[in-house]
Structures are given as C-alpha cells and as structure tokens.
Amino acid sequence: MHMKSLLHFTENHRYCVYRDFCLSSLDSKMLSSIYQPMVGAFAISLYHLLFQQIPIEKLGYSPLEQQRRLFLTLGLEPSEKGRKFLIEQASLLEAVGLLQTCRMYMPEHEDYIYEYELQQPLSPAEFFNTQHLTLLLRDKIGKFAVLALREELWATEPEEYSESTAGHKENISLAFYDIFELNTHVIDYELEQALSEVSTARQPGLRVSGDEDELNYADIILRFPKDSVNRMHVEKLRFNHEQMGIINYVVNKYDLSVQDLCRLLDEDGVFAADGGIALEELQRKANLHFRQDKRRQEQREVYAGKVVSFRQSEASSEDPAPLEHAVEMEYYVDVPVQFQSKCDVHQYNMMLRNEPYTKLLKTFFPGSVPDNFFDIFDKIDHSYKLPGEVINVLIHYLMSLLTSGGNEQRINRNFVEAIASNMLLKQVNSYEKAVQYIRDQSKVKGKQAAASGGGRTRTYGSKPVRMKPEIPIAQENRSMDAVSEEEFEEMLRMAAEMQASKKKGI
C-alpha cells in the first residue's frame, strides 16, 4: 500500500470491501497452511475480517463504514503506530496476491474512500506453479516442509490408474445443446436489461484520477512471463520506487496498457547490466509500438467506415489532470481559440506543463495527428533531447503561428528544427525559459512589423536576418510637363533667334 502521508489513512476514513467469490474448504486450508507461514497470522486475520464484511451467501460490496471498526476489531490503537501496522499487514496481503487496495477521492467530501478488493487464494496446482511464491514459502518453512504440504494437498491417483491407460482415454461427455434446446426465436430485452443492471461484475478499465492511475508492481508481476530472462529484473522492481516511476512515465507518455508494458519489458535491451531500466531503449521500443498501434487503429477506422473524432481528448478533458507541477501566473500563456470553450487559462497552462507531447498533439488534432507532423516532434524528442514541457511550449507557439492572421511562415520540418536548435543553443531546458523564449520571439516579430524601410527581414530562430535591400529608383518628375503661355512664347522667340543667327552664319 503506497502511502505518502499517514494523515491520508486514519480511522476516520471510510472504506468498503469487494469480493466476487466465496471461500471453500480448500481455500481455508490454503490460507492456514500455505499463506499464513508467508505473511503471518495477523495478516490472515485481517483477510478473514475483510471477508466477513459481506454476508457469506452474497457477493459484491460491503456498506461504507469508518475504518475505526477495523482498528477496534483487530485490537489496534488508532494512532500512528497502529496505522503503520495496519498498512504493513495490508501490504503483505497485497504482495502475495490476496488483496488489492484502491483509494478514491470524493470531491463533495474533500476526502478519500478506500476500497479493499479481496482475491481468492490460488489452488494448490496454481500456487506450486508460481515460482516466486513457492520460493518464498521455502524460505519460510524449508524445502522438505513444502514438499510435504504439496503431497498433503494433492490426492494421488489409484494404483490401477496407470500410465498405460492414459493414452486410451476417450471423452464421452455430452455438450449442453445435445441435451437442452432453447427458444431463440424470441429475444427478451427486458430480461437482458434487468440482468445487466443487477450484475455484480465490475466495469473493466475503470480508472480513477490521482496517483491510482499509475501501474504498481502487482499489475506487472501477475502478467509477466515466468520463464522470461528478464523475470529477475522485474522482480527487483517491487521495492524500487524510482524505477517504477520511470516505467509509469513511459506508460503515460505512450499510452501503454499493462499487457503492452509486459511485452516490452520481456524484450532484450530494456534492462541495463546492473538491472536498471534502460530508459532510451524502452522509450524507443514504446515509440515503435505507439506508431504501429496508431496505424492499426487508423486502418480499423477506415475498414469500418467510421471517422473517430475527439476519441481521447474529449474523454481526458472531463477528468482533471493530476497537479504534478504548478505554473506561476507570470509565465501563463494565452489559451488558443480552439480551446477557449473547453478550458480556462489555468487548466491549459497546467496541461502544457505536465502532459506529454504525444497527448498534447492529440488535443490539437482531435481526429488523427498527421504522420509528418508527429515525426517532427518525435525527432526533436529523441535527437535534440528537449524536455517535454519545452516541446509543449514549442507546439503552442507553432499552433499560434498557424492560427494568427497574416502569417508568412510555413510550418515545415526545417523551420521547426531551426527553432529547436536555437532553443538548444540558448539552453532552454525549463518551462519558464521556454515561455520567455517565445515571448522574446513575439517581440522581435512585432518590431519588424512596425519598422518601415531598411529592407525586408526574416527571423532564423531569434536572430533577424536582412534580406535584399530596397534600392531607390529614380522617378520622373511630372511637374516639368506643364508650361505656361509666356514661357511657351519665350521658347518660340529663342528658337526663331537661333534659326536666324544660323542663316547669317551660312
């Protein structure tokens, strides 16, 4: 149970229990003989107490109650020592796969509610086929005791049931439709609707906001192949919160599922020689998977004849983004026109500061991000190594250029890479520096627009470069064409005198 502060886990917080199974005699035997030596008697007592919160003949949820009931029933003091002890016991149950704990934030009460989801104990065959649980039991009670328990829980076949008869086994069982016949001509919609409304099955894929949307060690180890070469490295992630944080960063950035992550962790090169996560290699493989999944999704949409719009941006806008890093108001940027009806200035700047650039591009291109546009920022991420928040500010700046009137710049690869190179040269490595950079760019463009004469200029990064100078051209003076009558008579007189003097000379 990950708990940053004990004030978030007290006897005053409410809780509920969920289970979709009932304990059998074999399950009780597994709890007392197998699980209890591994986690201790107190943890098993906590498991039974949570199990009894729901009537034995029912499945589903228990009523919401304060955790004070758990403290009093277990004989724990509602103090810091008692909270730590209860968290430790619940963590032991979580580690062996008997419990999953979730925390839900209730905005109307401004407090948390805890949900304890019980898991059914493994059967003897499943347990002894799980290597890490078998090894833990061996470390607790010894090898020979493990073998004795396995023989005790498994009834051997009769002596007459030899291996020679196994090859002659024939299944002579009848199928359901060989005996029964259903009336499939009439569809009872009312019955189907009523069954769906009272169904005890939980909705798959339901995720809550906050820290609980991150994957934990149990999510990964339960789905990771047991015979994988990287199994030993994955098992070390249990107590390495820093490595789990790196994994969750990649999962959130490239929108990976648990199954996708397990396939990536099973590949060669994702773990370094010391057992740590090779972040660059994991991001490279995750990016390839992200691109392939994007192409397959587009092909499925074309084949189905559907155009999916706002498929993830609209859904994510309904849930508030987790407040990971705050933004000072002096570094706020204006909300673009297309987002003014969807979010305010605070939400937009928080999105720029905390969301990965892959998800930000989806908000600007709700239908599908163009491949050439995505390739530009993919190269900036992997080649230029700019931080994610700096790439987000760059995307905001480019989108503002596209939507602004009278813009003569073309948003192409060379133009974007020129800006990214200039950012890298000026060591723009934080959100605040990136915002100040685009503000300086806007000021330079404003001065160029207001300046008159001196030739045309164009910016390369933030440096203005003068183009061809404007050469002044001599203009014909139209005022000389107009001559008065006196001047015209004087010109005729002078022409007559010149002509007369010319004749005398002849």
C-alpha positions in Angstrom: 0.0 0.0 0.0 1.7 3.2 -1.2 1.0 5.9 1.3 2.8 9.3 1.3 1.3 10.6 4.5 -0.4 8.8 7.4 -2.9 11.6 7.6 -4.4 10.2 4.4 -5.0 6.8 6.2 -6.8 7.2 9.5 -9.6 5.5 11.5 -11.9 8.3 10.4 -11.7 7.5 6.7 -14.4 5.3 5.2 -13.9 2.0 3.4 -15.8 -0.7 1.7 -14.9 -4.3 0.7 -15.5 -6.0 -2.6 -15.3 -9.7 -3.4 -16.8 -11.9 -6.2 -16.1 -15.3 -4.7 -16.7 -17.4 -1.6 -14.2 -19.4 0.4 -14.3 -23.2 0.1 -12.8 -25.7 2.5 -9.8 -26.0 0.2 -9.3 -22.2 0.2 -9.4 -22.2 4.0 -6.8 -24.9 4.0 -4.6 -22.9 1.6 -4.9 -19.8 3.8 -4.0 -21.6 7.1 -1.3 -24.0 5.7 0.3 -22.1 2.8 -0.3 -18.3 3.1 -0.2 -17.9 6.8 3.5 -19.1 7.1 4.4 -16.5 4.5 2.6 -13.4 5.8 1.8 -14.2 9.4 -1.3 -14.9 11.4 -2.3 -11.3 11.9 -2.4 -10.6 8.1 -4.6 -13.7 7.6 -6.9 -12.5 10.4 -7.2 -9.2 8.6 -8.1 -11.1 5.4 -10.9 -13.1 7.3 -12.2 -9.9 8.9 -12.5 -8.1 5.5 -14.1 -11.3 4.0 -16.8 -11.2 6.7 -17.8 -7.7 6.0 -20.1 -9.1 3.2 -22.6 -11.9 4.1 -21.4 -15.3 3.3 -24.3 -16.0 0.9 -23.7 -12.8 -1.1 -21.1 -11.3 -3.4 -20.4 -7.6 -4.2 -19.8 -4.6 -2.0 -20.0 -4.1 1.8 -21.6 -0.9 3.2 -19.4 2.2 3.7 -18.1 2.4 7.2 -15.3 4.1 9.0 -12.0 2.3 9.4 -12.4 2.7 13.2 -14.3 -0.6 13.0 -11.2 -2.4 11.7 -8.9 -0.9 14.3 -11.3 -1.8 17.2 -11.9 -5.4 15.9 -8.2 -6.1 15.4 -7.3 -4.5 18.8 -5.2 -1.8 17.3 -4.8 1.7 18.7 -6.0 4.5 16.4 -2.5 6.1 16.5 0.4 6.5 14.2 1.8 3.1 15.4 -1.5 1.4 14.7 -1.9 2.9 11.3 1.6 1.8 10.3 1.0 -1.7 11.5 -2.3 -2.0 9.6 -0.6 -0.7 6.4 2.1 -3.2 6.8 -0.3 -6.1 7.2 -2.4 -5.0 4.2 0.8 -4.7 2.2 1.7 -8.3 3.0 -1.6 -9.5 1.7 -1.2 -7.3 -1.5 2.3 -8.8 -2.1 1.1 -12.4 -2.2 -1.9 -11.6 -4.3 -4.7 -11.8 -1.7 -5.7 -8.1 -1.7 -5.8 -5.1 -3.9 -6.3 -1.7 -2.3 -7.6 1.4 -4.1 -8.1 4.9 -3.0 -10.9 7.1 -4.4 -11.1 10.9 -4.0 -14.6 12.2 -3.2 -14.8 15.9 -4.2 -18.1 16.5 -2.4 -16.5 15.4 0.9 -12.9 16.5 0.0 -11.6 13.2 1.4 -10.6 9.7 0.4 -12.5 6.5 0.5 -10.6 3.1 0.5 -11.7 0.0 -1.4 -10.4 -3.4 -0.3 -10.8 -5.9 -3.1 -10.2 -9.4 -1.9 -8.7 -12.0 -4.2 -9.4 -15.8 -4.0 -6.4 -17.9 -2.8 -4.7 -19.9 -5.5 -5.4 -23.5 -5.9 -2.6 -25.9 -5.0 -1.7 -26.5 -8.7 -1.6 -22.8 -9.4 0.4 -22.0 -6.3 3.1 -24.5 -6.8 3.4 -23.4 -10.4 4.1 -19.9 -9.3 7.9 -19.7 -8.7 8.2 -16.7 -6.5 5.5 -17.8 -4.1 7.0 -21.3 -3.9 10.4 -19.9 -3.2 9.1 -17.6 -0.5 7.3 -20.5 1.2 10.6 -22.5 1.0 12.5 -19.6 2.7 9.9 -19.5 5.5 9.4 -23.2 6.3 12.1 -25.1 4.4 12.2 -27.3 1.3 11.0 -30.6 2.9 8.0 -28.9 4.6 7.0 -27.5 1.2 7.1 -31.0 -0.4 5.1 -32.4 2.5 2.4 -29.7 2.1 2.2 -30.4 -1.6 1.6 -34.1 -1.0 -0.9 -33.3 1.7 -2.9 -31.1 -0.6 -2.9 -33.5 -3.6 -4.7 -36.8 -3.6 -2.9 -39.3 -5.7 -4.4 -41.4 -8.4 -5.5 -45.0 -7.7 -2.9 -47.8 -8.2 -4.9 -49.3 -11.1 -4.8 -45.9 -12.9 -1.5 -46.5 -14.6 0.1 -44.5 -17.3 -0.7 -47.2 -19.8 -4.4 -46.3 -19.6 -3.8 -42.6 -20.1 -3.4 -43.0 -23.9 -6.7 -44.8 -24.2 -8.7 -42.0 -22.5 -11.8 -41.0 -24.5 -14.1 -38.1 -23.7 -17.7 -39.3 -24.0 -19.3 -36.3 -22.3 -22.3 -34.7 -24.0 -22.5 -30.9 -24.8 -25.1 -28.6 -23.5 -27.1 -28.3 -26.7 -27.1 -32.1 -27.1 -29.5 -32.3 -24.1 -31.2 -28.9 -23.9 -33.0 -26.8 -26.6 -33.5 -23.1 -26.1 -36.2 -20.9 -27.5 -34.0 -18.5 -29.5 -36.8 -17.1 -31.7 -37.9 -14.6 -29.0 -35.4 -12.1 -27.5 -36.3 -10.9 -24.1 -34.8 -7.4 -23.9 -36.3 -6.7 -20.5 -34.6 -9.7 -19.0 -31.2 -8.7 -20.5 -31.6 -5.2 -19.3 -32.6 -6.3 -15.8 -29.7 -8.8 -15.6 -27.2 -6.1 -16.7 -28.5 -3.6 -14.1 -28.1 -6.1 -11.2 -24.9 -7.6 -12.4 -22.1 -7.8 -9.8 -19.3 -7.7 -12.4 -17.1 -4.7 -12.1 -16.6 -2.4 -15.1 -13.3 -3.2 -16.8 -10.8 -0.4 -17.5 -12.3 1.9 -14.8 -9.5 4.2 -13.7 -9.6 6.9 -11.1 -7.8 10.2 -11.1 -4.8 10.9 -9.0 -1.9 8.6 -8.2 -4.0 5.5 -8.5 -3.9 5.6 -12.3 -0.3 4.5 -12.1 0.7 0.9 -12.5 2.0 -0.9 -9.5 4.3 -3.9 -9.1 1.4 -6.3 -8.7 -0.1 -5.3 -12.0 3.1 -6.1 -13.8 4.3 -9.3 -12.0 0.9 -11.0 -12.3 1.1 -10.8 -16.1 4.8 -11.1 -16.7 6.0 -14.5 -18.1 7.5 -16.8 -15.5 10.2 -18.2 -17.8 11.4 -14.9 -19.1 15.1 -14.0 -18.9 14.1 -10.5 -17.5 12.0 -12.0 -14.8 14.7 -11.5 -12.1 15.0 -7.8 -13.1 11.2 -7.3 -13.0 11.0 -8.9 -9.5 13.5 -6.3 -8.2 11.1 -3.5 -9.1 9.0 -4.3 -6.1 10.9 -2.1 -3.7 12.5 0.2 -6.3 10.0 3.1 -6.5 12.3 5.2 -8.7 12.4 2.6 -11.4 8.6 2.2 -11.1 8.3 5.9 -11.6 10.3 5.7 -14.8 8.1 2.9 -16.1 4.9 4.8 -15.3 6.3 7.9 -17.1 6.8 5.8 -20.3 3.4 4.2 -19.9 1.7 7.6 -19.6 3.7 9.1 -22.4 2.9 6.4 -25.0 -0.5 5.3 -23.6 0.5 1.7 -22.9 -1.6 -1.0 -21.3 -0.3 -3.5 -18.8 -0.1 -6.2 -21.4 1.9 -3.9 -23.8 4.3 -3.0 -21.0 4.9 -6.6 -20.1 5.7 -7.4 -23.7 8.2 -4.5 -23.9 9.9 -5.5 -20.6 10.3 -9.0 -21.9 12.4 -7.8 -24.9 16.2 -7.7 -24.9 18.0 -4.4 -24.1 15.3 -2.8 -21.9 17.3 -3.6 -18.8 20.9 -2.4 -18.2 23.7 -4.6 -17.0 23.0 -3.5 -13.4 19.3 -4.4 -13.6 18.1 -0.9 -14.0 15.7 0.4 -16.7 17.4 1.5 -19.9 15.2 4.5 -20.5 16.3 5.3 -24.0 15.8 1.8 -25.3 12.5 1.4 -23.5 11.2 4.7 -25.0 12.4 3.7 -28.5 10.5 0.4 -28.3 7.5 2.1 -26.8 7.5 4.7 -29.5 7.6 2.0 -32.2 4.7 0.2 -30.6 2.8 3.5 -30.3 3.3 4.3 -34.0 2.3 0.7 -35.1 -0.8 0.8 -32.9 -1.7 4.2 -34.3 -1.5 2.9 -37.9 -3.6 -0.2 -37.0 -6.2 2.0 -35.4 -6.4 4.2 -38.5 -6.8 1.1 -40.7 -9.5 -0.3 -38.5 -11.4 3.0 -38.7 -11.1 3.0 -42.5 -12.3 -0.5 -42.8 -15.2 0.1 -40.5 -16.2 3.2 -42.4 -16.1 5.4 -39.3 -14.4 8.6 -38.6 -13.5 8.8 -34.9 -13.2 12.4 -33.6 -12.3 13.6 -30.1 -11.7 10.0 -29.1 -9.3 10.7 -26.3 -9.0 14.4 -25.9 -12.7 14.8 -25.1 -12.6 11.9 -22.6 -9.5 13.3 -20.9 -10.8 16.8 -20.7 -13.6 15.6 -18.4 -11.2 14.4 -15.8 -8.9 17.0 -14.1 -5.2 16.5 -14.8 -3.1 15.5 -11.8 -1.4 18.5 -10.3 2.2 17.4 -10.6 4.0 20.7 -11.2 2.4 24.1 -10.7 2.8 27.1 -13.1 3.4 30.6 -11.8 0.9 33.1 -13.2 3.7 35.3 -14.6 4.5 32.5 -17.0 1.0 31.9 -18.2 0.4 31.8 -21.9 -2.9 32.7 -23.7 -5.4 30.0 -24.5 -5.7 29.3 -28.2 -9.0 30.0 -29.9 -9.9 26.3 -30.3 -9.6 25.7 -26.5 -11.3 28.7 -25.1 -14.7 26.9 -24.9 -13.1 23.8 -23.3 -10.8 25.0 -20.6 -9.7 28.1 -18.8 -6.2 29.6 -18.7 -5.2 27.7 -15.6 -6.2 24.3 -17.0 -4.5 25.0 -20.3 -1.2 26.0 -18.7 -1.3 23.0 -16.4 -1.8 20.8 -19.5 1.3 22.4 -21.2 3.4 21.9 -18.1 2.5 18.3 -17.2 1.1 16.4 -20.2 3.4 14.5 -22.6 3.7 16.0 -26.1 2.1 12.9 -27.6 -1.2 13.6 -25.8 -0.9 17.3 -26.4 -0.8 16.8 -30.1 -4.0 14.7 -29.9 -5.8 17.7 -28.4 -4.7 19.9 -31.2 -5.6 17.3 -33.8 -8.7 15.6 -32.4 -9.2 13.3 -35.4 -5.7 12.0 -36.0 -2.2 13.6 -35.8 -0.6 13.8 -39.2 2.4 11.5 -39.5 4.7 14.1 -40.9 3.8 16.5 -38.0 4.3 13.8 -35.4 7.7 12.8 -37.0 9.0 16.3 -36.5 8.4 16.3 -32.7 9.4 12.6 -32.4 12.9 13.6 -33.8 13.1 16.6 -31.5 12.3 14.4 -28.5 14.8 11.6 -29.3 17.6 13.6 -31.2 17.5 17.0 -29.6 16.6 15.7 -26.1 14.5 18.7 -25.2 12.3 18.3 -22.1 8.7 17.5 -22.5 7.4 20.8 -21.2 9.7 22.7 -23.6 8.3 20.7 -26.5 4.8 21.5 -25.4 5.5 25.2 -25.4 7.1 24.9 -28.8 3.9 23.2 -30.1 1.8 26.0 -28.5 4.0 28.6 -30.3 3.7 26.9 -33.7 0.0 26.5 -33.4 -0.4 30.1 -32.5 1.6 31.0 -35.7 -0.8 28.8 -37.8 -3.9 30.4 -36.3 -2.7 34.0 -36.4 -3.7 36.2 -39.3 -1.2 37.5 -41.8 1.5 34.9 -41.0 4.0 34.3 -43.8 6.0 31.5 -42.1 5.5 27.9 -43.3 5.4 25.3 -40.5 7.8 22.7 -42.0 10.5 20.4 -40.7 13.4 22.8 -41.4 11.6 25.8 -39.7 10.7 23.8 -36.6 14.2 22.2 -36.3 15.7 25.7 -36.7 13.7 26.9 -33.6 14.6 23.7 -31.7 18.3 24.1 -32.5 18.1 27.7 -31.3 16.4 26.6 -28.1 19.1 24.0 -27.5 21.8 26.6 -28.2 20.3 29.0 -25.7 19.9 26.2 -23.1 16.1 26.5 -22.9 15.6 23.5 -20.6 12.6 24.5 -18.5 9.0 25.6 -18.9 9.7 29.1 -17.7 12.7 29.6 -20.1 10.6 28.3 -23.0 7.8 30.7 -22.3 10.2 33.6 -22.0 11.8 32.5 -25.3 8.5 32.6 -27.3 7.7 36.0 -25.7 11.0 37.3 -27.0 10.3 35.9 -30.4 6.9 37.7 -30.5 8.6 41.0 -29.6 11.1 40.6 -32.4 8.3 40.0 -34.9 6.4 42.9 -33.6 9.3 45.3 -34.0 9.9 44.0 -37.6 6.3 44.6 -38.5 6.3 48.1 -37.1 9.6 49.1 -38.7 9.5 51.0 -42.0 12.2 50.9 -44.8 15.6 49.4 -44.4 14.8 46.4 -46.4 12.9 43.2 -45.5 13.9 40.9 -42.7 13.1 37.3 -41.7 13.9 35.6 -38.5 16.0 32.4 -38.2 15.4 31.3 -34.7 15.5 34.5 -32.8 18.1 36.3 -34.9 16.8 38.7 -37.6 18.5 38.3 -40.9 18.3 41.1 -43.5 17.2 40.0 -47.0 17.7 42.0 -50.2 17.9 45.8 -49.6 15.4 48.1 -51.2 17.2 50.1 -53.8 15.7 53.6 -54.5 14.6 54.1 -58.2 14.6 57.5 -59.9 11.1 58.7 -60.6 10.1 61.0 -63.5 9.1 64.5 -62.4 5.6 65.0 -63.9 5.5 68.7 -62.9 8.0 69.6 -65.7 5.4 68.8 -68.4 3.2 71.7 -67.6 4.4 75.0 -69.4 2.8 78.4 -69.2 1.9 80.6 -72.3 4.6 83.2 -71.6 7.2 80.5 -71.3 6.0 78.9 -74.5 6.2 82.3 -76.4 9.7 82.9 -75.0 10.8 79.4 -76.2 9.5 80.2 -79.7 11.3 83.6 -79.8 14.5 82.0 -78.7 14.1 79.2 -81.3 13.5 81.9 -84.0 16.6 83.9 -83.0 18.7 80.7 -83.1 17.4 79.9 -86.5 18.1 83.5 -87.8 21.7 83.5 -86.5 22.2 80.1 -88.1 21.2 81.5 -91.5 23.5 84.6 -91.2 26.4 82.2 -90.4 25.6 80.3 -93.6 
